[in-house]
Amino acid sequence: MTQTTPPEQSSPPKKTGWLGKSLAYIEAIGNKLPDPLTLFFIFCLAVIAISAIASAFNISVVNPGNGETIAAVSLLTPDGIRRIVTEAVTNFTEFPPLGTVIVAMLGVGVAEATGLLAALLRQLVIVAPAGLISPTVVFAGVMSNIASDAGYVVLVPLGAIVFLAFKRHPLAGMAAAFAGVSGGFSANLLLSPLDPLLAGLSQSAAQLINPNYEVNATANYYFLAVSTFLVTLVGWFITDKIVEPRLGSYQGEAAALEELSARERKGLRWAGYALLAFIVFVLALLLPPRGILRNPETFTIVPSPFIDGIVFLIAIAFLIPAIAYGKAAGTIRNDKDVAQSMGSAMSTLGYYIALAFVAAQFIAYFNWSNLGVITAVSGANFLRATGITGPPILLLFILLTVVLDLFVGSASAKWAVMAPVFVPMLMLIGYSPELTQAIYRIGDSTTNIITPLMPYFPVVVAFGQKYDKNMGIGTLISLMLPYSLIFLICWTVLFFVWLFLGLPLGPGAPMRI
């Protein structure tokens, strides 16, 4: 694919209407903040200081799950300082997005360097209806959740490339993909690794009231399957009617759209053969009842080594067809060319790796200090203390989840704290654990795309700087805020319609008990 040099900026975004002016204001304020790397460094210092203050005032909460007291931990003590110094490298190497990004880029980088991605996208431009690109990108993002975090490092940059190939603004494509991957994180037509994880926490909480209550991994399947189409349609509208018009015209170089050469067509054929062979190989390890890639104890697919290793499998799914394409099209000659392509892919991650180091320290400090858990439990206690019941309490619960998601990005970590409070509380007024879990997932998903504390947020900023070197946190928040707010409104409306109709949330999962 033709490489692009990021312009200073796109043409000035449109500021017409109250929404355009508001988003422009948010972008301007956000972009006055320091560079993301500097900002996360400031966050680190702030958490250290706040942890010391909170500890000095003996701030604590009681964990509703086990009754243990959770106290704020100062990082300015000798033990805290020693931990900051000795675990800095471990924080970095165990930062979840780091390995995902690097491994995925090993395969994607070769696919780009050999020309495979460029050829595929040019062919897409030739055969695909231009009007359906936006919903296609959003839908692909939603469906990528079955691959856990892989969508962030594969589909988000790919969305930008696809839009650029159609002579549309690449940041709009990136936003559409990010909205699907992260804003629609819980929606899917298939079960994801998150489903059994949350169901297990919901079941434990429900058994505080009914020791025999069971919550299945499919507890929210019907609702979330329908939500997939809601997120896709709403994301399509936001991308084409709100986000892209604000961005104006893109001044960078667009991808070449000439017809594929005979060698490129030959390369695509061989890439297709290689991909098919790899898929058959993986299915041979997955589909048999006792397949190697199934869970070795339960022989399930979700969870399983297949799900746990999906990022590596995706990298190989890019790498093998890329090599086949390169050999057939003549863009690679030997193994040295492949190794060079991998090295080039890694060289593009320099800024991200530096950013990941600082972001990893901040997230570790936030966890060590217990500030995230204290915030979550305090919010839950406040909502419970209001004494409100019925549908209004459900709406307040969604809004509380939205607020907490700005501070605690992990869906499972928040639910581990919130489920023991809200699942029993709502059971006592007639709402099922499956319902409580479903509305939690609405609030948790829709806020991911506007909080800089979400681990992949700096990753997306780094991707965007390829097309606009002036892009900052404010730019990304202003791009994603319409998705976040409208997703939240529409998804909440869908839920209350579902509640009014009394439809099951999943197989054997009623709304009320």
ABEGO torsion letter per residue (X at the ends): XBBBBBBABBBBBBABEAAAAAAAAAAAAAAABBBAAAAAAAAAAAAAAAAAAAAAAGBBBBBAAAGBBBBBBBAABAAAAAAAAAAAAAAAAABAAAAAAAAAAAAAAAAAAAGAAAAAAAAAAAABBAAAAAAAAAAAAAAAAAAEAAAAAAAAAAAAAAAAAAGBBAAAAAAAAAAAAAAAAABBABBBAAAAAAAAAAAAAAAAABAABBBBAAAAAAAAAAAAAAAAAAAAAAAAAAAAAAAEBBABBBBBABBBBAAAAAAAAAAAAAAAAAAAAAAAAAABAABAABBAAAGBAOBBAAAAAAAAAAAAAAAAAAAAAAAAAGABABAAAAAAAAAAAAAAAAAAAAAAAAAAAAAAAAAAAGAAAAAAAAAAAAAAAAGBBEAAAAAAAAAAAAAAAAABABAAAAAAAAAAAAAAAAAAAGBBAAAAAAAAAAAAAAAAAABAABAAAAAAAAAAAAABAABBAAAAAAAAAAAAAAAAAAAAAAAAAAAAAGBBABBGBBABX
